[in-house]
Amino acid sequence: MLILHCPYCGVMADETELAPGGEAHLRRAGPESSDEEFMAYLFERENPRGVHFERWRHALGCGKWFHAARDTATLEVFGTYPAQVTEPPEALLETIREKRPGWQWRDLK
């Protein structure tokens, strides 16, 4: 069973208390975007085997959204952090790199 730490209320919540929200750190396509850019925003998502950054909501707790970094193959959780950031904390990225040498995170810029 997947267990995540809510960074807001401090509870270790199992997946029955949480609601998944898909991939984290997506940039919304604005009104000036082309049809192709908007379609890519709606439908094109990463689905890696390995490290993935996801959005979760503590639905049966504080109700707040947060981000989690986990391995989709092993369900190992590397950490959670508030949803109000545009990229994962550097300390979390370093933790992942230590456990997965050679791992690279996508460039958001």
C-alpha positions as CSV (number, residue, x, y, z in Angstrom):
1,M,0.0,0.0,0.0
2,L,1.2,3.5,-0.9
3,I,1.8,5.7,2.2
4,L,2.6,9.4,1.8
5,H,3.5,12.1,4.3
6,C,1.2,15.2,4.0
7,P,3.6,18.2,4.2
8,Y,0.8,20.4,5.6
9,C,-0.8,18.4,8.4
10,G,2.1,16.0,9.1
11,V,0.0,12.9,8.8
12,M,1.3,9.7,7.2
13,A,-1.7,8.9,5.0
14,D,-2.3,5.7,3.1
15,E,-3.7,5.7,-0.4
16,T,-7.3,5.3,0.8
17,E,-7.1,8.8,2.3
18,L,-5.6,10.4,-0.8
19,A,-6.8,11.4,-4.3
20,P,-4.4,11.3,-7.2
21,G,-4.0,14.3,-9.4
22,G,-1.7,13.2,-12.2
23,E,1.7,14.5,-13.2
24,A,3.2,17.4,-11.2
25,H,4.9,20.5,-12.5
26,L,2.9,20.9,-15.8
27,R,2.8,24.3,-17.4
28,R,-0.7,25.3,-18.4
29,A,-1.3,26.3,-22.0
30,G,-2.6,29.9,-21.9
31,P,-5.1,31.7,-24.2
32,E,-2.3,32.7,-26.6
33,S,-1.3,29.0,-27.2
34,S,-1.9,27.3,-30.5
35,D,-4.3,24.3,-30.8
36,E,-1.3,22.0,-31.0
37,E,0.1,23.4,-27.7
38,F,-3.2,23.1,-26.0
39,M,-3.7,19.6,-27.2
40,A,-0.2,18.6,-25.9
41,Y,-1.1,20.2,-22.5
42,L,-4.3,18.2,-22.3
43,F,-3.2,14.8,-23.5
44,E,0.6,14.4,-23.6
45,R,2.0,13.2,-20.2
46,E,5.1,11.5,-19.0
47,N,4.5,7.9,-17.9
48,P,8.0,6.8,-16.9
49,R,9.0,3.5,-15.4
50,G,11.0,4.8,-12.5
51,V,11.1,8.2,-10.8
52,H,8.0,10.3,-11.3
53,F,6.6,13.5,-9.7
54,E,2.9,13.4,-9.0
55,R,0.2,15.6,-7.5
56,W,-1.9,14.2,-4.6
57,R,-4.7,15.6,-2.5
58,H,-5.1,14.7,1.2
59,A,-8.8,14.2,0.5
60,L,-9.8,12.6,3.9
61,G,-7.5,14.9,5.9
62,C,-6.6,18.5,5.5
63,G,-7.8,18.6,1.9
64,K,-4.7,20.2,0.5
65,W,-2.8,19.4,-2.6
66,F,0.9,18.4,-2.4
67,H,3.5,16.8,-4.6
68,A,5.2,13.4,-4.2
69,A,8.3,11.9,-5.8
70,R,8.2,8.1,-6.1
71,D,9.4,5.2,-8.2
72,T,6.5,3.8,-10.3
73,A,8.2,0.4,-10.6
74,T,9.0,-0.2,-6.9
75,L,6.6,2.3,-5.2
76,E,9.5,3.7,-3.2
77,V,8.6,7.2,-2.0
78,F,11.5,9.7,-2.1
79,G,9.6,12.5,-0.4
80,T,6.7,14.9,-0.5
81,Y,6.6,18.7,-0.6
82,P,4.1,21.6,-1.0
83,A,2.3,22.1,-4.3
84,Q,3.0,25.8,-4.4
85,V,6.5,25.3,-5.9
86,T,7.4,25.2,-9.6
87,E,10.0,22.5,-9.3
88,P,11.1,19.9,-6.7
89,P,13.4,21.0,-3.8
90,E,17.0,20.5,-4.6
91,A,17.5,18.4,-1.4
92,L,14.9,15.9,-2.8
93,L,16.6,15.8,-6.2
94,E,19.9,15.1,-4.5
95,T,18.3,12.2,-2.5
96,I,17.0,10.7,-5.7
97,R,20.4,11.0,-7.4
98,E,22.1,9.3,-4.5
99,K,19.7,6.3,-4.7
100,R,19.5,6.3,-8.6
101,P,23.0,7.2,-9.9
102,G,22.8,8.7,-13.4
103,W,19.2,9.8,-13.0
104,Q,18.3,13.1,-14.7
105,W,15.2,15.1,-14.2
106,R,13.6,16.8,-17.2
107,D,14.3,20.5,-18.0
108,L,11.3,22.6,-17.1
109,K,12.6,25.8,-18.7
